[in-house]
Amino acid sequence: MPPCAEEIPLKPKGLHGPVTATPTMTDHIGESCGPTSARVLVHLRLKTTAGTPTHALLAVRNDNAKHRPIVFFNWSPSKISAYTAKSCVSFG
């Protein structure tokens, strides 16, 4: 049985990065990650103020015996930081 979301850390430990984007940057963050297990595990924490998103943490891990991290995003309206596994390749 896969772990519950609380067991998937919302931290970039074991990943490379960060690659950062801000509203003033014209580039974007694009990653292709593989190979992954047939299923992945996702943990999302979203904070809102007056119904508007103000901060988000997103962790994605393989759903296999090792549950290795694939990507981690730390998002705010003014900055996005992306951390990725060695198997991920930037595109765009």
Secondary structure, DSSP 8 states (H G I E B T S, - for coil): ----GGGS-SS-TT-EEEEEE-TT-S----EEE----SSEEEEEEEEEETTEEEEEEEEEEESSSS--EEEEEEEETTEEEEEE-TTEEE--
